[in-house]
């Protein structure tokens, strides 16, 4: 998540200022197949929501839903 803000003064002699706040790791994480399997299995436990599982592991919910879809697809093929 990135938050970008602009502030400026009311007089012309105050320069425009910019600030950015970055959250998260700031890099791509390489998940092992075992980690993915464990996280996907946790997301199917029914104890907490898929989004809560994703947040707990530092994932976006969309990434976890993609992993779940891949597992279902593999199950149909195998």
MOFEN-V703867 format. One record per pair of residues at least 6 apart in sequence whose C-alpha atoms are under 8 Angstrom apart, sorted by the first residue. I is the first residue (numbers start at 0). J is the second residue. D is the distance in whole Angstrom. If there is no record, write none. Layout:
i:I j:J d:D
i:I j:J d:D
This chain:
i:0 j:21 d:6
i:0 j:22 d:6
i:0 j:23 d:7
i:1 j:19 d:7
i:1 j:20 d:6
i:1 j:21 d:5
i:1 j:22 d:7
i:2 j:19 d:6
i:2 j:20 d:5
i:2 j:21 d:7
i:3 j:17 d:7
i:3 j:18 d:6
i:3 j:19 d:5
i:3 j:20 d:7
i:4 j:17 d:6
i:4 j:18 d:6
i:4 j:19 d:7
i:5 j:15 d:7
i:5 j:16 d:6
i:5 j:17 d:5
i:5 j:18 d:7
i:6 j:15 d:6
i:6 j:16 d:5
i:6 j:17 d:7
i:7 j:13 d:7
i:7 j:14 d:7
i:7 j:15 d:5
i:7 j:16 d:6
i:8 j:14 d:7
i:8 j:15 d:7
i:23 j:57 d:8
i:35 j:66 d:7
i:38 j:52 d:7
i:38 j:56 d:8
i:39 j:63 d:7
i:39 j:66 d:7
i:39 j:67 d:6
i:41 j:52 d:7
i:42 j:48 d:7
i:42 j:49 d:5
i:42 j:52 d:6
i:43 j:49 d:8
i:49 j:60 d:7
i:49 j:63 d:8
i:49 j:64 d:8
i:50 j:59 d:8
i:50 j:60 d:5
i:53 j:59 d:6
i:53 j:60 d:5
i:53 j:63 d:6
i:54 j:60 d:7
